[in-house]
């Protein structure tokens, strides 16, 4: 019988070798379990007509030779994660397989999130243990139900899933011993090295890196106005600002480079700009009078609106807004809101009641500020005030749809209809109310519609050239 040399050396000191071997989340789960499950899903889709063609529209099934960091992005980022695969794969398979895979992907995302927490408590560890049990059952069911070529669960990487809840209390959270740190350090170098002829590689890699920077600047400079709305600021014209202090909620540039006359701005038939000026004054006046925010449903009289004067009838467009927030593990972080690339935000809901959703979601159509003077008996400051505001298009939670951890489903949203009598489709938002940015992904299976905003003329509510929007969306948790 063979003996383990390390165990023999440690045993006299009362130590064992195997508890010292930590888990490897990146290689075991992200490049192991997840990669195997993902490939098996693609294998199943190949058995159905056109299923892979539809799935490929998301550019997801080409993930066969990715680095470990790419697969982790597939788990966490907007374009590539378990949660964002859910709407891509929804209804590509018949029931009961559709519901089973949807649930399994949600549970895998939940387990992965718990495994990567940078701060654990007794409650989160208890939940992690329960999640490990649940995901084991989900994987075994997935293995048993889709026939043909089975998903191979008899590997160490699947077996190691059960070790995570006990490893973390013993050696700490997985970020403290992740192999991802070393992998990331040389990811760029490996990619550049493959593009050289291996002779004097360092010099060639330096030239390639500089070429990438020049190409990026050229793409930014070629940003055509025909591809963006007039009040959207191209990235190449966005100034590099000083660091935002942690003592402020957000930062919006005071730049006056992009001034817009209010009356020129609304001088078209865009329904997203309907009643723009009176509603803007309602919003500003509500803030000047310190009214509680209720979704901009409060209206003032023309006489009251007249007490609000926007200097020179001008508003100023800004490219981005940076929002500071505190993460769950008591760290500071920052989101950059950009109406062109990262437009979706989340705010606390003003609704109450047992079934009220805790958040409101909105798509930022423009970031603005104006110099405002408040006159009249209720004015507390008669001087000029710089007031920032966001023009937003509101999402609403799909009525009757159940979501959350209990049912293993993501929150489902849809743009508020233009003709909704109870909830405005468009509004203004005080930037200080934004909690942070959020990921909102189309529910592809529900298709597109023109009924939510019945117009084919260009509108700031849609990207240039588009005349419809997705019926519903999923909010990534």
N, C-alpha and C positions, 0 to 999 in steps of 0.2 A: 504494500500500500504506500503510495507516494505521499510525501509530506510537503507542506508549504513552508518554504524557508523563512518568510517574513513572520508567519504565525509562530514558528518555533522560536524565533528571536524575541518576539514580544511577549510570549506566554509567561516567562519568569517574572515579568514586571506587571502581570495582571492585566495586560492589554490585549485586545484583539485587532486584527488587521481590517476585517471587513466593515466594521462601523466607521472606519476612517475614510472609506471610499465614498465620495459624495456623488450625487446624481449629476447628470449633464443634460440640462434642459434643452439646449440647442441641438445637440447631436442625437439625443435619445427621443425627444418629442418632436421638435420642429423639423428636423431632417429625418426622423424615424417614423414615429406614429402618424404625424400629420401627412407626411409625404406618401406613406403607404395608403392611408385612407383616401387622399386626394386622387392618387393614381387609380385606385379601385373604383372611385366614383366615375372617373372618365371612362374606365373600362365598361362600366354598366351603361353609360350613355351611348357607347358605340353600338349597343344592341338595339337601339331605338332609332327610327327614321328621323333624320334632321336634328336630333337632340344635341349632338356635338357641334353642329353648325350654329345653332342658336347659342350654345354655351360659349363658342369661340368669339362671338361678338363682343364679349367682355375681355377678350385677349387673356383668358385665364388658363386655358388648357395647354398653353405652350410652355408650362413651367416644369421642364424636365431636367434642365442642367443649371439649376440656380445655386448660388452660394447660400450658405446658412442664413446670412442676414436677410437675403431676399425672401426666404421662407418665413422668417419671423415677421417681415413686413406683410406677408400674406396673412398673418394672424392678426396684426395690430393696425395696419394703416388703412386709409380710405379705400384704395383700389384693391387691396389684397389682404383679406382676413376671413376667418371663418364666418363672421357675421355678414360680410359683404358678398360672400359666396351664396349665402342663403337666398337673397332675392334673385341671383343669377340662375340657381338650380331649381327654384320654385316651380312646381307643376310641369317640369320636364319629364318626370316619372309618374306613372299612374299610382293611385292609392292602392295599398297602404304604404308603398315604398316612399312616396313623396313626403308624407308626414313623418315617417320614421327617420329619414335622412335629415329633414329640417330640424327635428328634435335633437338628433345626434350632433349635428354641427353646432347648435346652440350650446349643448352641454360641453362639447369640446372647447368652445370659446370660453365658457364659464370656468372650466378647469384650468385652462391655460392662464386666464387672468389671475386666478387665485395662486397659481404656481409662481407667477412673476411678481406678486406683491412685494414691495420693498419694505413693508411694515406689516407684521402679523400680530394678532391678539388671540386670546383663547377662543373667542367667538369665530374669528376667521379660520383658525386651524380646525375647529370642529366642523365648520362648513366645508373646508377643504377635504376632510376625511369623508364626509357624506358625498361630496361631489366625485371623489375618486371611486366610491362604491357605485354611484349612479353611472359614471362613464364606463365602468367595467361592464355593467349590464347592457348599456347601449351598444358597445362595441361587439359584445357576444351576440346580441340580437342581429346586428348588421352583418356579422359573419354568418349567421345561420340562415337568414332570410334570402338575400340575393344569391341565387344558385349559379352554377357554372363554375367559374374559377373563384375559389374562396379567398377571402381576405385572410392572410396568414397571421394569426395571433400568437403563434408559437415561436416568438422571437424574444430576445432579452429586452429590446426596447419597449415592447408592450408590457412585458413582465415588470419592468422597472417603474411603471406608473404607480404601483402600490407603495413604492419606497419614499415618495416625496413627502407625504404628511409627517412621517416620522423623522426624516432627515432634517427638515427645517428647524424644529425645536432643538435639535442636537448641534447643528453647525451654523444656523442662521439662514436668512433669506437667500434665494437662489442668485440674486444679482451680485452677491459678495463672492461667489466662486464660479461665475459664468465664464465659459470659454469664448463667449461672444466678444469680450474685450480684446483679446489677442487677434481674433479673426478680423475684427473691424480695422485694426491698426494697419494691416497690410492689404486690405481689399483693393484700394485704388492702385497700389503699386503692382499687384498681380495683374490687374486688368491692363495697365499700361505696358507691362513687361511683355505680355502676349502679343502686343502689336509691334514689337521691335524685331530686328533680325538677330538679336542676341549678341551683336558686336558693338561695343561701346554703348551698352544698354542705358546707362544712367543719363548720358547726354540725349539720347533719343527720347527717353521718358520725359525729360524736362521740356523738350520741344513739343511733345504731344500734349503735355499739361497746359502749356502756354497757348497752343492752338485751340484747345477746348475753351479756354477763357475768352479768346478773341471771337470764336464762333458764337458763344453765348452773348457777348456784347453786340454782335452783329444782328442776332435774332431779336434782341431787345430794341435795337435802333430801327429795325424794319417793321416794328409793330404798327400795322396799318390802321388808320382811323376807321376804315370801312369794316373792320372786324370787331370794333368795340363801340360802345355808346359814347356820346360826346363828353359826358361828365365823368367817364372812367379814365383814370390817369394811368398811362403806360408805365411799366416798371422802370424803364430807362429814365423817366422824368421824376421818379420818386427819390427824393434826397435822402442821404444817409444821415439819420438824426442821432443825437446823443442818446445814451442809454436811458431807458425809462426807469425812474426811481421806484423802488419797491413800496414807497409810501403813497403812491397814487394808484387809482383804479385802472386808468387807461391813458393812452397818449394819442392825440390827433394833432398832426402838424399844423402850425399857424400860418403855413405858406399861403400867400395871396396870388400865386402864379396862375390859378385857374378860377378866375372870377366869372360868374354867370349872372346875367340879368334875369330876375324872377319871371318877368312877363315874356321874355324871349324863350325861357326854358319851358314854359307851359303852353306856348303858342303852337300846339298841334293837337291832333285828335287822339293822342295816346290815352287809353282809359286808366293807365297807371298814374297819370298826372291829373286826373279829374279832381276839381276843387282843391288843387294843390295848395294854393295860397291861403284860402280861408282855413283849411285844416291845419296847415303849418302854424298859423297864428293861434288856433285853438290849442295846439300842442305846446307852443311856447308860453302862452298865457297860463295854461294849467301848471306849468313848471314854475313860472314867476310867482304864482299865487300859492305854491307849495301844495297843490292838490295831489292826492294819492293817485298813482298810475293805475288805470283800469282798462288799458288797451285803446286809449284815445277815443273813448266813446262819449266823452263830455263835449258839448258844444256851447259856444258863447254867442251872444248877439253881435250884430255888426257894430254896435256902439262900443261894446267891450273889446272887440277885435281892434277897433281904431286906436285903442290905448297902446297897442304894440306897433312900433315902427321899426322896420328893417332898413338900416342905413343904405342909401343909394339903391334901394330895391335890389340888392345884390346878395347872392349866396356864393360861398367858395367851396369848390370840390376838392376832396383830399383822396389820395390813392389808397391808404390803408389806415387801420386803427389797431393799435396794440393793446391787449387786455392782460393785466396781471391777475393771477389767481393763485390760491393756495391748494396744493395737491393733497391727496388723502394722507400722505406720509409727512405732512407738515413742511413741505418744500415750496419754494416759490417757482412759478412757471409763467409762461407768457404765450398767448395766442395772437397771431396776426390775422385780422379780418380784412379780406380783399374782395370787393364785389365781383371781381372777374374770376378769381381762382378759388377762394375760400370764403364764400359769402354767408354761410349758415351760422346762426347764433342761437343760444338758449338763454331764457330768462325765467325767473320764478313766476309761477302762475298766480294770478289774482283770484282764481276760482277757489271755492271752498266746497266741502261736502265729501261724503264717503268715497264716491267714485271719481272725484276730480283728479285729473292728471297733475302731477306736481310741477310740470314745466310747460312753458309756451316756446314754440319754435318759430323762427323767422328767417327769411332770406334777405340779406342786405342788398338793396339795389343801388344805393349811393351813400357816401359819407360826406357830410357837409358841416359848415358852420356859418354863422351870420353875426354881424354886429347889430345888436338889438337895443332899443331904448324903450323903457316902459313908463308911460305917463298915466296920470289919473289918480284918483283918491286912494286906490289900493296899492299903488306902487311903493315898494320899499327901497328901491334904488333908482334914482332918476338919471343916472349916468349911463354911458354906453357899456353894454355887457356882451362879451363873446359867448355865444350859445351854440353848442355842438348838437347835431341831431343826425339820426340815421333814417333814411327812407327804406321801408321794409315791405315785403309781401309776406303775409301771415300764413302759417300752416295751422291746420286743425287736426285733432286726433280723430281717426275714423270711428264713427259711432258704432257701438256694439262689438268692436274687435277687442279680444282679450289678449293682453301681453304681459310680459314679466317672467320672473324666474319660475314661478309655480307652473305655468303652462309652456315654458320654454319657447317664447316667441318675442320678437323685437317689437317695440312700439311702432304702430303704423299711422302715418300721417297723410294729409292731402292738402293742397293749397285751398284756402277758403275761396268759395265761388264768388265771382264778381257781383252776382245778383243776390247774394245772401243778405237778408234783411236784418239779421240779428248780429252778425259779426262782420266788421269791415275787412275787405280783402287786402287793402293797402293802408299803411299808417306810418306814423313817425315814432321813433324810439329814442329815449334818452340813453346815450352810450353808457352812462354810469349804472344802468340796470342790467347790462349784459354780464352774465356769469362767465361765459367763455364761448369759444367757437364749438361747433359740433359737426359730426359727420351725418349727412342725410343722403341715402342711396335710393335710387328709383326702385319701385316694385315692378320689375320688368314684366312679370306675368300679367299684370293688370292693364298693360298697354298705355297708349297716349290718348289725349282728348283735346278738343278745342273748346269744349263747353264751359270750362272754368273761367276762361277769359276770351269771350267770343269776338275776336278781332284778328284780321290778317295783316293789318298795317304794322310797321315796326313799332315795338314797344320796349321800354326799358325793363319790363318784367320778364323778358325772354332774351336769350343770346341772339346776336345778330343773325338774321337769316332763318330763324325758327318761327313756326306759326302754331305750335302746339306744345303741350307739356305732358309729363307723366301723370296718370290719374292719381297714383298713390306713391308714397315713399316709406322707407324704413329708417328710423332713427337708431344709429349705432350706439350701443350702450357702453 
